[in-house]
């Protein structure tokens, strides 16, 4: 199912034996546009220590109660390798992180999650690929969702809006759409969705997303209502409007 990233922020994260904290942010891979980590706000439990948890750790997500149960313990979290404060999460840290928890690397393969399409597949093959970094680039391309929200959207003929939110596939944990808010650029503007596949380039330093579409196309595109779920009918209408092939 497709869900708003904004809706998942502040969800409760539970370990096997207690409360971890609340979802505060997400780190996504800008090559696959997949969420690789949730950042937990642990409050006073760990003296406000920043804690990463992978979607691969999810045992059960109860979307109605806004609770995500992870297949890890409090003791594991407390002894997890610490993250360098105010530093990007490095590939070296990721190797230590996955080795510590006994999960294979998500980057070791050609699929979205290594050799698999879903993060839960990593849980089924735990401890089979520890101790060796198979990534050639040594770069992880991780970006903060909170940071990218607010980036301006540049069409082929001018600015048209900003990134307001993301729409997440809760099975693959891929960011399937950006939510674009055009109200600051268009009188009586609206919200609409754009696929990351339609992005031409991103200026990370300049906080700008460029798309291969013009302002009129985006202005007249199917409107997105945050109060309604994104269903297949809307997606087909969106892709048909832009003349792009649609796959479920």
ABEGO torsion letter per residue (X at the ends): XBBBAAAABGBBBBBAAEBAEBBABBBBBAAAGBBABBBBBAEAAAGGBBBBBBAAABABBBAAAGBBBBABBAAAAAABBBBBBGBBBBAAAAAAAAAAAGBBBAABEABABEABABAAAAAAABGAABGBBABAAGBAGBBBAAAABGBBBBBAAEBAEBBABBBBBAAAGBBABBBBBAAAABBGBBBBBBBAAABABBBAAAGBBBBBBBAAAAAABBBBBAABBBBAAAAAAAAAAAGBBBBX
